[in-house]
């Protein structure tokens, strides 16, 4: 099932609620569109588990940069039947999003990790901006793994740690593509520099090799 195309605002969070009944796991997803109607390569995928009886569902998603419209869709992950009803999409307050994100993260297996004391030594400007309450535009460069990371609500949790700061995520994503591709041609300009980021985050499983990542970093540093 695909909903109608609707106008959304970039960097804005939306609350999605619906009722579902399904014999198996199902996707809900968001496709984004440019002003000319062309579909953006970035999307937002999430899922919900098998729901034998009608149940209310609640999720949040953030509209990406550079688009004007989007469309919600639902799709079973297998051939088992599913029913969707009462779909509502509305603007969401970021304080509501962080409460929902806390519930999501609390259901994940805990990670035991002690961060090194000098972990911020290479991003002093970023840390100063966070402490000073500035707006930071963050380009997340990579593949579908980084797309999923960017789609998570980690930004509102950062903003809770630094209440006066604002974290703006830019998805610079191509599925199954990493720095081995981005380092070639003029792609660093298109994928990174054109967005004028304050911080670049590179990740995913498609980068190919560490040297490709270093090459992209060197190109960005030379240009900025």
HELIX and SHEET records of a PDB file:
HELIX    1   1 UNK A   94  UNK A  106  1                                  13    
HELIX    2   2 UNK A  124  UNK A  132  1                                   9    
HELIX    3   3 UNK A  144  UNK A  151  1                                   8    
HELIX    4   4 UNK A  154  UNK A  161  1                                   8    
HELIX    5   5 UNK A  179  UNK A  182  1                                   4    
HELIX    6   6 UNK A  187  UNK A  191  1                                   5    
HELIX    7   7 UNK A  193  UNK A  195  5                                   3    
HELIX    8   8 UNK A  210  UNK A  223  1                                  14    
SHEET    1   A 4 UNK A   6  UNK A   7  0                                        
SHEET    2   A 4 UNK A  69  UNK A  76 -1                                        
SHEET    3   A 4 UNK A  26  UNK A  33 -1                                        
SHEET    4   A 4 UNK A  39  UNK A  48 -1                                        
SHEET    1   B 3 UNK A  51  UNK A  62  0                                        
SHEET    2   B 3 UNK A  13  UNK A  22 -1                                        
SHEET    3   B 3 UNK A  82  UNK A  91 -1                                        
SHEET    1   C 3 UNK A 166  UNK A 173  0                                        
SHEET    2   C 3 UNK A 135  UNK A 142  1                                        
SHEET    3   C 3 UNK A 199  UNK A 202  1                                        
END                                                                             
